[in-house]
Amino acid sequence: MSSSLDTPTTLARQAEAIDTRYHPAAAVRRQLNKVFPTHWSFLLGEIALYSFVVLLLTGVYLALFFDPSMTEVTYRGVYQPLRGIEMSKAYASTLDISFEVRGGLFMRQVHHWAALMFAAAIMVHLARTFFTGAFRRPREANWVIGSLLLILAMFEGFFGYSLPDDLLSGTGLRAALSSITLGIP
């Protein structure tokens, strides 16, 4: 008794005959290996891309609730230890996102970790490109673009780090500005 799974269909027999005569499966397999390399280090660019997409999505969501104003307000939110304290509107809106917006703290954390993954993936990707010599001709334009993207990502990370106007961002600003002013002769 033969089941329908054991007997090849007419289409399967025709495909097998074509593959036996012209070998298109091997050519397709070779092309797919070129498009999707098998070594793990080639995935670093994709990791950077996916984390950038996550950054865009979470950044748009967070921007809907964030107020970057530096005007002083008295905090009247749900976070009890800071209630009644004078602070900037930017910091108050950051606290509101964290404690009053549904899923806000989770979105902030996802945004934070995606930013770290983005910067790390770009750095490791560029290091792999450098140490394997893949920056040489004809890919020097890709190398320059990747290096510029790393510099842009570092600046964007610094500016995003400064947005909440809390003690950590103020210290980061002070350290960066003092090192810049001390470094200028």
C-alpha positions in Angstrom: 0.0 0.0 0.0 1.6 3.2 -1.1 0.7 6.6 0.3 0.4 9.8 -1.6 3.6 11.1 0.0 5.7 8.2 -1.4 4.7 8.7 -5.0 6.2 11.8 -6.7 3.8 14.1 -8.5 4.2 15.0 -12.1 5.6 18.4 -11.1 8.2 16.9 -8.8 9.3 14.5 -11.6 9.6 17.3 -14.0 11.6 19.4 -11.5 13.9 16.5 -10.9 14.5 15.9 -14.6 15.3 19.6 -15.1 17.7 19.5 -12.1 19.4 16.4 -13.3 20.0 17.9 -16.8 20.8 21.6 -16.0 21.7 21.6 -12.3 19.9 24.8 -11.4 19.7 23.9 -7.7 23.5 24.0 -7.3 23.6 27.4 -9.0 20.8 28.8 -6.8 22.6 27.4 -3.7 25.9 29.1 -4.7 24.1 32.4 -5.3 22.3 32.2 -1.9 25.6 31.6 -0.2 26.8 34.8 -1.7 23.8 36.8 -0.7 23.5 35.2 2.8 27.1 34.3 3.9 27.4 31.5 6.4 30.0 33.0 8.7 28.5 34.7 11.9 30.6 37.8 11.6 28.8 38.9 8.5 25.6 39.3 10.6 27.0 42.3 12.4 25.7 44.7 9.8 22.3 43.1 10.0 22.3 43.4 13.8 23.2 47.1 13.4 20.4 47.5 10.9 17.8 45.8 13.1 18.8 47.7 16.2 18.6 50.9 14.2 15.0 50.0 13.2 14.2 49.3 16.9 15.8 52.7 17.7 13.6 54.5 15.2 10.4 52.8 16.4 11.0 53.3 20.1 12.4 56.8 19.5 9.2 57.9 17.7 7.1 56.4 20.5 9.1 58.2 23.2 9.1 61.5 21.3 5.3 61.5 21.5 5.5 61.9 25.3 8.7 63.8 25.8 8.9 67.5 26.4 12.4 68.9 25.9 11.8 72.2 27.5 14.2 73.5 30.1 11.7 75.6 32.0 11.5 74.9 35.7 8.4 73.1 37.0 7.4 71.6 40.3 7.0 67.9 39.9 3.6 66.6 40.8 3.8 63.1 39.3 3.3 59.7 40.9 7.0 59.1 41.8 6.8 59.9 45.5 10.4 60.7 46.4 10.6 63.6 43.9 7.1 65.0 44.5 7.3 68.8 45.1 10.9 69.2 43.8 11.8 71.9 41.3 13.1 70.3 38.1 13.2 70.9 34.3 10.2 70.0 32.2 12.4 67.6 30.3 13.2 65.6 33.5 9.6 65.7 34.6 8.4 64.4 31.3 11.1 61.6 31.5 9.7 60.6 34.9 6.2 60.8 33.5 7.2 58.5 30.6 8.8 56.1 33.1 6.0 55.9 35.7 2.8 57.1 34.1 2.8 56.1 30.4 1.8 52.5 29.9 4.9 50.6 28.8 7.0 53.8 29.0 9.8 52.5 31.2 10.0 49.3 29.0 10.2 51.5 25.9 13.0 53.6 27.5 14.9 50.4 28.4 14.4 48.9 24.9 15.6 52.2 23.3 18.6 52.2 25.7 19.7 48.7 24.9 19.1 49.0 21.2 21.3 52.1 21.2 24.1 50.1 22.9 23.6 47.2 20.5 23.7 49.6 17.5 27.0 51.2 18.5 28.6 47.9 19.5 27.5 46.2 16.3 28.9 49.1 14.2 32.2 49.1 16.1 32.7 45.3 15.8 31.6 45.3 12.2 34.2 48.0 11.3 36.8 46.2 13.3 36.1 43.0 11.4 36.2 44.9 8.1 39.5 46.4 9.1 41.2 43.3 10.3 40.1 41.2 7.3 41.2 43.9 4.9 37.8 44.2 3.4 38.1 48.0 3.3 40.4 47.9 0.2 39.4 48.6 -3.3 36.6 48.4 -4.6 35.0 48.8 -1.1 36.7 51.9 0.2 33.5 53.9 -0.2 31.7 51.5 2.0 34.5 51.8 4.6 34.3 55.6 4.6 30.5 55.5 4.9 30.6 53.0 7.7 33.2 55.1 9.6 31.1 58.2 9.1 28.0 56.3 10.4 30.0 55.3 13.5 30.9 58.9 14.2 27.3 60.0 13.6 26.1 57.2 15.9 28.5 58.3 18.6 27.2 61.9 18.4 23.6 60.8 18.3 24.2 58.7 21.3 25.8 61.6 23.2 22.9 63.9 22.3 20.3 61.3 23.2 22.1 60.7 26.5 21.8 64.4 27.3 18.0 64.6 26.7 16.6 63.6 30.1 18.4 66.4 31.9 19.2 64.3 35.0 22.4 64.1 37.0 23.9 61.5 34.7 23.3 63.5 31.5 24.6 66.7 33.2 27.7 65.0 34.3 28.2 63.6 30.8 27.8 67.0 29.3 30.2 68.6 31.8 32.8 65.9 31.2 32.6 66.2 27.4 32.6 70.0 27.3 35.5 70.3 29.8 37.6 67.8 27.8 36.8 69.6 24.6 37.7 73.0 26.0 40.9 71.6 27.7 41.9 69.9 24.5 41.9 73.1 22.5 45.3 74.8 22.6 
